[in-house]
Amino acid sequence: MRTEGPEASKKTNGFSPDSTCGVSKGCFKSYECGSGDCTYLVTWYRSGDQMKFEFTSTITGSSKYLCLGFSDDDDMGDDSTIACKYVSGGVSVEGGYNVEETYTILSTPLEKISNVVTSATGSTFTCTFDRQINSTNTKIFDLNTHWYLFLAEGFITDGVLQEHYARKPPKSEDVVDMFAFEVIIGDPLNEKTAKLHGVLMVLTWMIFSSVGLVIARYFKSEWSDKTILGQKIWFQVHRACMVLVLLLTVISFFIIILSAEGYRDNLESSDKKHLNSHPILGIVILILTCINPIMSFFRCSPDDNRRKYFNWAHFIVGVSAHILAVINIIFGLQLTKSGVKIGAVYVMYVYIAVYVLFEVFFEILKMSERSQVQDNKYDMNMKRLEDTNSQDNPDRNQKFTRMRRILLIAHLISLGILSLTVIVYILLDIGK
């Protein structure tokens, strides 16, 4: 066996399709090959008593496998398999067999396999090898027979192939003649849908939720003499942001669940086990996001003694959802299937630091303004402060108003830059 090329980078750019597919080779290719940006490709053609195979796949994370299965029916189980494995720059080939749905390596992994050449260069890894066509081994299927073909991808732990990403891996619609130059096209991968899901979540929580929380907490005293559709400006802005948070969260949640054909397909997506909490946290966040507007329908009047309990509950649920959402975005960016570079995670850390910093600034300004309110004229509780527009010292009020608005503008600019940077990472896979 010979291995070529340095350790490949972890960039997940696609590669060009093989123009000989369907002409002089049989092929099993990803849906994206149609746009010239393949994520996987398996080709084969006959040469004497050998079948020459070539497996090519994009690199995502520190490990990955691309496995071709041969089956006598259209369900996985009791299948002969060949896998091309990438682990931290090393690439290898092994034969296996699925006992029902459990993968096992053959006692002689390279039985009937020869002339193995592997490489990992740039954003792809490749395995080329010859496999004997004739076989009497019940776990190494004879290639003279027509078989259903399956194509599975997944990660590797301690050299062992783990459960494939997709709950239902791509497969041929019918049995395949390995001597004909048939072309099988895999189902559309979930990567683009996952990226759409990620972009929506970044916009939802880094922009709309962040703005909605800040407006509700620090800007109730602003524009107190102006309204929009009969409601105070701060309330309308807060409500608009939170409605968008709810709508986008629900849309994004069902986009990823439906494209993954259910919850299970989102599990085991990385060799970092803690990331498997990503879908669970997503469900919790969706529940919290739905609870808050429902609570709002039952809030009591502002002068009701029980209003403070609603305020605290509303605040705790909203802030909890926001914190969990930011954590979950960080987890999602690290999932192998997302194909996003680690730089996006660092940008999220910067976002957390910037958000906390602005919260500190707003709190300092809020306490400074409160300390200057005359005790004999103003009640020092939050409601009275927010609803009272002092006339005793207009210059003082204007100073605090001006400072709040400057902080808000700076906050919005920072949120826009950071969220746009994360979105660029998600869509373009830039950096390393």
C-alpha positions in Angstrom: 0.0 0.0 0.0 1.2 3.5 -0.8 0.1 6.8 0.6 0.7 10.1 -1.1 0.4 13.7 -0.1 0.8 15.7 3.1 -1.9 15.8 5.8 -4.9 17.4 4.2 -6.4 20.5 5.5 -9.9 20.4 7.0 -11.5 22.6 4.4 -14.7 21.2 2.9 -14.7 22.7 -0.6 -16.1 20.3 -3.2 -14.2 18.9 -6.2 -14.9 18.6 -9.9 -16.9 15.6 -11.2 -15.4 13.0 -13.4 -16.3 13.6 -17.1 -15.9 9.9 -17.9 -18.9 9.0 -15.7 -21.4 7.1 -17.7 -19.0 7.0 -20.7 -16.2 4.6 -19.6 -16.9 4.3 -15.9 -19.8 3.5 -13.6 -20.3 6.2 -11.0 -22.0 6.8 -7.7 -21.8 10.6 -7.2 -23.2 13.2 -4.9 -26.2 15.4 -5.9 -23.9 18.4 -5.9 -21.8 17.0 -8.7 -24.5 18.3 -11.0 -23.3 21.9 -10.2 -19.6 20.9 -10.5 -19.0 20.8 -6.8 -18.9 17.1 -5.7 -18.8 16.1 -2.0 -18.3 12.4 -2.8 -17.7 10.3 -5.9 -17.1 6.5 -6.4 -16.1 5.3 -9.9 -15.4 1.8 -11.2 -14.6 0.0 -14.4 -13.6 -3.5 -15.4 -9.9 -4.3 -16.2 -9.5 -8.0 -16.9 -10.5 -10.0 -13.9 -10.3 -6.9 -11.7 -12.7 -4.1 -11.0 -10.8 -0.8 -10.6 -12.4 1.5 -8.0 -11.7 5.1 -7.0 -13.3 6.7 -3.9 -13.0 10.5 -3.4 -14.6 12.5 -0.6 -14.3 15.9 1.0 -12.6 16.2 4.3 -14.8 17.3 7.2 -13.2 17.1 10.7 -10.3 15.0 11.8 -11.8 11.7 10.5 -14.3 10.5 7.9 -15.1 7.4 5.9 -16.8 6.9 2.5 -18.2 3.4 2.3 -19.8 1.5 -0.7 -22.2 -1.3 0.2 -23.4 -4.1 -2.0 -26.8 -5.6 -1.1 -29.3 -8.1 -2.5 -32.2 -5.9 -1.5 -32.9 -2.2 -1.0 -32.5 -2.2 2.8 -29.2 -2.1 4.6 -28.2 -5.2 6.4 -26.1 -8.3 5.5 -24.2 -6.3 3.0 -20.6 -6.5 1.6 -18.8 -3.2 2.0 -15.6 -1.4 1.0 -14.5 1.7 2.9 -12.1 4.5 2.2 -11.0 5.9 5.6 -9.4 9.2 6.5 -8.0 9.8 10.0 -5.8 12.8 10.7 -4.1 12.9 7.4 -3.8 9.1 7.0 -5.9 7.2 4.4 -6.6 3.5 4.2 -8.9 0.9 2.6 -10.7 -1.9 4.3 -13.3 -4.5 3.4 -16.2 -5.2 5.8 -19.6 -6.8 6.2 -22.8 -5.6 7.8 -24.3 -8.2 10.1 -27.9 -6.9 10.1 -27.1 -3.2 10.8 -23.8 -3.7 12.6 -20.6 -3.1 10.7 -17.7 -5.6 11.1 -14.2 -5.5 9.6 -13.3 -8.6 7.6 -10.8 -10.9 9.3 -8.5 -10.1 6.3 -9.5 -6.5 5.6 -7.8 -6.4 2.2 -8.9 -9.8 0.9 -9.3 -9.7 -2.8 -8.1 -6.0 -2.8 -4.8 -5.1 -4.4 -2.8 -2.1 -5.8 -4.1 0.2 -3.1 -3.1 3.9 -3.6 -4.3 6.5 -1.1 -3.9 10.3 -0.8 -5.1 13.3 1.2 -4.5 16.6 -0.6 -6.2 19.9 -0.1 -9.8 19.4 0.9 -10.2 15.8 -0.3 -9.0 12.3 0.3 -8.9 9.5 -2.3 -8.5 5.7 -2.4 -7.9 3.8 -5.6 -7.6 0.0 -5.7 -8.4 -3.2 -7.6 -10.9 -5.7 -6.4 -11.2 -9.2 -7.8 -14.5 -9.6 -9.7 -15.0 -13.3 -8.9 -15.6 -14.3 -5.3 -16.9 -17.3 -3.5 -16.6 -15.7 0.0 -20.1 -15.1 1.3 -18.9 -11.8 2.9 -17.2 -10.5 -0.3 -19.9 -10.4 -2.9 -19.2 -11.6 -6.5 -19.3 -8.5 -8.8 -20.7 -10.6 -11.7 -24.0 -10.4 -9.9 -26.2 -7.3 -9.9 -26.5 -5.6 -6.5 -28.2 -2.7 -5.0 -25.5 -0.1 -4.1 -25.5 2.0 -0.9 -23.2 4.9 -0.2 -22.5 5.9 3.5 -20.4 8.6 5.1 -19.5 9.0 8.8 -16.8 9.6 11.3 -14.3 7.2 12.8 -13.4 6.5 16.4 -10.4 4.5 17.4 -10.2 3.2 13.8 -13.7 1.9 13.9 -16.4 3.2 11.5 -19.3 4.8 13.4 -22.9 5.1 12.4 -23.4 6.9 9.1 -24.5 10.5 9.1 -27.7 10.0 7.2 -30.5 7.8 8.7 -31.2 6.6 5.1 -28.0 6.7 3.1 -28.2 7.3 -0.7 -28.8 4.1 -2.7 -29.5 2.9 -6.2 -33.1 2.7 -7.2 -32.5 -0.8 -8.7 -29.8 -3.4 -8.9 -26.7 -2.3 -10.7 -24.7 -4.0 -13.5 -21.1 -3.3 -12.5 -20.0 -3.9 -16.1 -22.3 -1.3 -17.5 -21.4 2.4 -17.1 -24.4 3.2 -14.9 -24.5 6.5 -13.0 -26.2 6.7 -9.6 -26.9 10.2 -8.1 -27.2 10.5 -4.4 -30.0 12.4 -2.7 -29.4 16.1 -2.1 -27.1 16.3 0.9 -28.3 18.1 4.0 -25.2 20.5 4.0 -27.0 23.3 2.2 -30.0 22.9 4.4 -27.8 22.8 7.5 -26.2 26.1 6.4 -29.5 27.7 5.9 -30.5 26.6 9.4 -27.3 28.1 10.7 -27.7 31.4 9.0 -31.3 31.8 10.2 -30.1 31.0 13.8 -27.3 33.5 13.6 -29.7 36.2 12.4 -32.3 35.2 15.0 -30.2 35.2 18.1 -27.2 37.4 17.3 -29.3 40.2 15.8 -33.0 40.1 16.6 -32.9 38.6 20.1 -29.9 40.7 21.1 -31.6 43.9 20.0 -35.0 42.9 21.5 -33.4 42.3 24.9 -31.4 45.5 25.0 -34.4 47.7 23.9 -36.7 46.2 26.6 -34.2 46.5 29.4 -32.6 49.9 28.7 -34.8 52.0 26.4 -38.3 52.1 28.0 -37.7 55.7 29.0 -36.8 56.7 25.4 -39.3 58.3 23.0 -41.8 58.3 25.9 -44.0 60.9 24.2 -44.2 59.0 20.9 -46.0 55.9 19.8 -46.4 53.5 16.9 -49.9 52.2 16.3 -50.9 53.3 19.8 -48.0 51.5 21.6 -44.8 53.0 22.9 -41.9 52.7 20.5 -39.7 50.6 22.7 -42.5 48.0 23.1 -43.2 47.8 19.3 -39.5 47.4 18.6 -39.2 44.7 21.3 -42.3 42.9 20.1 -41.2 43.0 16.5 -37.8 41.5 17.3 -39.3 38.8 19.5 -41.9 37.9 16.9 -39.1 37.5 14.4 -37.2 35.3 16.9 -40.2 33.1 17.3 -41.0 32.8 13.6 -37.4 32.2 12.5 -36.7 29.7 15.3 -39.8 27.6 14.4 -39.0 27.8 10.6 -35.3 26.9 11.2 -36.1 24.1 13.5 -38.5 22.4 11.1 -36.2 23.0 8.1 -33.4 20.9 9.8 -35.7 18.3 11.3 -37.6 17.6 8.1 -34.4 17.6 5.9 -32.8 15.2 8.3 -35.9 12.9 8.2 -36.3 13.2 11.9 -34.4 13.8 15.2 -32.1 10.7 15.0 -30.3 11.9 11.9 -28.9 14.8 13.8 -27.1 12.6 16.4 -23.6 11.2 16.2 -22.5 13.9 13.8 -19.1 14.4 15.3 -16.4 12.6 17.3 -16.9 15.3 20.0 -19.6 13.7 22.0 -20.8 16.8 23.8 -21.9 18.2 20.4 -24.7 15.5 20.3 -26.6 17.7 22.7 -27.1 20.2 19.8 -30.5 18.8 18.7 -31.6 18.4 22.4 -30.8 22.0 23.2 -32.6 23.1 20.0 -35.8 21.5 21.3 -35.4 23.2 24.7 -34.8 26.5 23.0 -37.8 26.1 20.8 -40.0 25.4 23.8 -38.7 28.4 25.7 -39.1 30.6 22.7 -42.8 29.5 22.4 -43.5 29.8 26.1 -42.6 33.5 26.4 -45.2 34.9 23.9 -47.8 32.6 25.4 -47.0 34.0 28.9 -47.5 37.5 27.5 -51.2 36.8 26.7 -51.8 36.2 30.4 -49.8 39.1 31.9 -51.6 41.3 34.4 -51.9 45.1 34.2 -48.9 47.2 35.1 -50.4 48.4 38.4 -51.2 44.8 39.5 -49.2 43.6 42.5 -48.5 40.4 40.7 -47.0 42.1 37.7 -43.5 41.8 39.2 -43.8 38.0 39.1 -44.6 38.1 35.4 -41.8 40.5 34.7 -39.3 38.1 36.4 -40.6 35.0 34.7 -40.7 36.7 31.3 -37.1 37.9 31.8 -35.7 34.6 33.0 -37.3 32.6 30.2 -36.1 35.1 27.5 -32.6 35.4 28.8 -32.3 31.6 29.3 -33.4 31.0 25.7 -30.9 33.5 24.5 -28.0 32.1 26.4 -28.8 28.5 25.4 -29.2 29.6 21.8 -25.7 31.2 21.7 -24.2 28.0 23.2 -26.1 25.9 20.7 -24.9 28.0 17.8 -21.3 27.4 19.0 -22.0 23.6 19.1 -23.7 23.7 15.7 -20.7 25.4 14.1 -18.4 22.6 15.3 -20.5 19.7 14.0 -18.8 17.7 11.3 -21.7 17.9 8.9 -21.7 21.7 9.1 -18.4 22.0 7.3 -17.7 25.3 9.0 -14.2 26.3 10.0 -13.2 26.8 13.6 -12.7 30.6 13.1 -16.5 31.0 13.2 -16.5 29.6 16.8 -13.8 32.2 17.8 -16.1 34.9 16.3 -18.9 33.7 18.6 -16.6 34.0 21.6 -15.9 37.6 20.6 -19.7 38.1 20.3 -20.2 36.9 23.8 -17.4 39.2 25.1 -18.8 42.2 23.2 -22.4 41.5 24.3 -21.4 41.3 28.0 -19.3 44.4 27.7 -22.1 46.4 26.3 -24.4 45.1 29.0 -21.9 46.4 31.6 -21.8 49.8 29.9 -25.6 50.0 29.8 -25.9 49.0 33.5 -23.3 51.6 34.5 -25.2 54.2 32.6 -28.5 53.1 34.1 -27.2 53.2 37.7 -25.6 56.6 37.1 -28.9 58.0 35.8 -30.8 56.5 38.7 -28.5 58.0 41.3 -29.2 61.5 40.0 -33.0 61.2 40.3 -34.3 63.3 43.1 -35.6 61.1 45.9 -38.3 63.5 46.9 -39.8 63.6 43.5 -39.3 60.1 42.0 -40.0 56.7 43.4 -36.9 54.7 42.9 -38.5 51.5 41.6 -38.0 50.6 38.0 -41.4 51.3 36.7 -41.6 54.8 37.9 -38.1 55.5 36.5 -39.0 54.1 33.1 -42.3 55.9 32.8 -41.2 59.3 34.1 -39.7 61.9 31.9 -38.0 64.5 34.2 -38.3 68.1 33.4 -36.2 69.5 36.2 -32.9 69.0 34.4 -33.3 68.7 30.7 -29.6 68.8 30.1 -29.0 65.9 32.4 -31.7 63.9 30.6 -30.4 64.7 27.2 -26.9 63.7 28.3 -28.0 60.2 29.4 -30.3 59.9 26.3 -27.4 60.8 24.0 -25.1 58.3 25.7 -27.7 55.5 25.5 -28.2 56.1 21.8 -24.5 56.2 21.1 -24.1 52.9 22.9 -27.1 51.4 21.0 -25.6 52.5 17.6 -22.2 51.0 18.6 -23.9 47.8 19.8 -25.8 47.5 16.5 -22.7 48.0 14.4 -20.8 45.4 16.4 -23.7 42.9 16.2 -23.9 43.4 12.4 -20.2 42.9 11.8 -19.9 39.8 14.0 -23.0 38.2 12.7 -22.0 38.9 9.1 -18.6 37.4 9.8 -20.2 34.2 11.1 -22.5 34.0 8.2 -19.6 34.4 5.7 -17.9 31.5 7.5 -21.0 29.4 7.2 -21.7 30.1 3.6 -18.2 30.3 2.1 -16.1 28.0 4.4 -13.4 30.6 4.5 -10.4 30.4 6.8 -9.0 27.4 8.6 
